[in-house]
Amino acid sequence: MGTKATYKKNDIITLKIEDITDLGFGVGKLYGIVVFVADTVPGDVIEAKIIKVNSSYLVARCEKILERSKMRTDSRCDEAKCKSCAYKCISYSDELRLKEEGVRRLFSTDAVGKIETKKIVPSAKEKRYRNKAQYPITLSNGEYEIGFFAPKTHRVTPIRNCSLAPQIFGDIIEVVKDYLRATTPSVYSEESGEGLFRHVYLRRGEVSREILVTLVINGETIPNADALIRSITESFPDVVGIILNVNREKTNVILGDRYIPLYGRDYIYDTLAGVNLKITAPSFYQVNHDTAELLYKEAKRLAEPKQEDVLLDLYCGAGSIGLSMACDVRELIGIEIIQSAVECAKENARKNGIENAHFFTGDAKDTEKLLVSAEAALGKKIKPDIIILDPPRAGCDEGLISFTANLVPRKIVYISCNPKTLARDVERYRTFGYSTDSVLPVDMFPCTGHVESVVCLSKQ
């Protein structure tokens, strides 16, 4: 029987891949030792070279596929060098099955109450579904490159045409690269904290087709900005705005807090679930428009809004999900930490003729204080009948769970992009008497290891 000490770097091994992580690493076992191998899928039998020996696992590189898995496909992506998509080597039907099974494992435990996992809702589009992309910039061997970070690294893999994003995003990236070559500005270094250009951030309206170009820089100006503006706007009439985002912090957080307009608007318009929306660069907006409409339809079905209800929408972003239900309730209260998103939400309510919506700026963790302020502003007590939660991947703060449960709403509809933290939070809500019969996975992010899920919690 082998041990970790038996194996060393550069050893050649034969391995059967039995599982896959959400970062796309195939998982096998060598005499009980876990081995992670990129670019492999469950069912593959491979010859691999060990490239890292850790105290609890091995990492290997696939040298040859000896037996090809029935899941394996070679047709999902043309960017052979890019490793950013976890499931690029797996057929979409198998990807859906793996995601559904992953959610089922998390929600079949006693801790969450052995909740039924419904059949996963496939994405409306398998490719070209993303309306937002953030591309790091690097200077490699004297060449400007724009692409994505390789998994678990900050090494940029150059990208020309990501199949998940609109073709026009790749075309815009090429124009930016031409500008960089012509003006030769410095590029940001994470090690030194110096250098000007950091990221290109593109956002597009699925219905409006409007595009916002954001250049993230470690400074306040860029050289020869007029030339870049002219190149982009002459080539791409759908670009309605070009802005600079100032990020001087030595951090891997992409966006800073300050925006400087270069051309046109600092926002785009789009339509989602029948609501016309204004969206700024930092505003949360679902990246998969068509599948988001399916998700919002399901959230509304679960919420069962009534005309006498008060709806509290936490982490509301630009107000999209709350505004899609506003006409079905007496009053909508939205809370969002990003000020520009709150301003967008207020304007979105006005533009759509929605008069029963009120939005407030603040961290959802401070909902108790924010509701006191909202009550003072509105001159009345706020008693929510329905609460919508759509938090970041980290899920909800324990204090927020306690407070929202003690408000005793009829229903809590929880939308999550991380089923692990959703399962944890469902378990926490159980201690307050809130439970659910089922969880619905929705594939908002094809080809990646991420999956959206929604549950409806009610008081038992």
C-alpha positions, 0 to 999 in steps of 0.5 A: 500500500502506497503512502504520500511519502512513497510518491515524489515530484515527477513520478509517473502514475496511472489513475482513474478519475472518480470525481471533479471539483467546482474549479474543474480539477478531476479527483482520483485516489492512489491507495487512498491518497487524493490526487487532483488533476486538471483537464480530466473528468470522471471516468477518465483513466490517465497517465499523469506526472506528479507536480506537487506533493502536499501533506494531505494530497497530491497534484498531478498533470495529465500526460496521456488519456488511456481510457476516455470517459463517456462524459468527455467532450472537446466541442465546448470551447475554442480557447484551448489554453484557457482553464477558467471554465471548470466543465469545458471538457464535460458535455452539458447534460453531464454538467447539469447532472453533476450540479444537481447531484452536488446540490442534492448531497448538500440538502439530503442531510439531517442538519437541513431536514433532508430537503428534496432537490428538484430537477435542475433548470437548464440555462436558456443559453449554453453559450454567449450568456454572460452580459458582464466580463472582467479581464485582467491586463498583463505585460508578458515578454513585452507583449500586452495580454488581456484574458482571465486568471488561470485557476488558483493563480493570478497568471493571466491566460490571453483570451481572444473569444470566450464562448461564454461572453458576446463576440463583441467583447472579444472585439473590444478587447482587441481594440484596447490591446491595439491602443496599449501597443500604440501608447505603451503605458505601464501595467499594474503589478500585484507584487509592487503595487505599481503600474497603471492599467489593471482590468477591462470591465465590460457590461452589456444590456441583453435587450438594449444591446448597450455596452459600458466600457470600464477601464480599471486603473491605478491612477486618474488619467490614461495617455492619449484617451481621445485616441482610445475613445475614437477607436472604440466608438467608431468601431462599436456604436453600441458603446454608450459609455467609457469610464475610468475606475480608480483603484489605487489599493494594493488588493485583488479586489477589482473595482475601486470606489471612484469613477471618472467619465471619459465618454457618454454615460456611466450606465446602461439600460436593460429590461429584465422580467418586464422592468426597465432598468438603469445599471451602473458599473458597480450595480449587481445585475444577474449575468445570465439575463434569460435564465434570470427571468426563469429564476425570478418567475420561480421566486415570484411563484414561491413568494405568492405575493398578495396585494396587502403584502409588504415585501422586503428585498435585501441585497436588492442591487438596482432593484430588479427582483423586487420591482418585478413583484412590486405591482403584486404587493402593497409596498416594496422596501429595498436595501442595498449597500452600493449607493449608486445601485440604490440611486438606480433602483429609485430611478428604475421605480420612477421610470416604470411608474412604480410608486410603492417602492422605497430604497435605502442605502446600507449593509443588509447586516444592519437591517434592524437599524436601517428599518428603524430609519426607513420607518422614520422616513416613511412615518409608519411601522414596517412589518414585512410579509415576504422577505427576498434574500439574494446575498453574495457567495458568503451567504447571510450573517447570523445576526441577519438570519436571527433578525429576519426570522424574528420579524416573522414574515410569512415567507422568506425566499432565499436566492443563492449563488453558493449552495454550500452557504445556502445549506448552512443558512437553511440549517440556521433558519431551522433553529427559528422554526423556518423550513422548506420542502425543496430546493431548486437548482438553476444553472445560471453559469454553464461551463463553470462550477457555479450553480444558483439555487432558490428555496422558500422558507416558511414558519412551521 
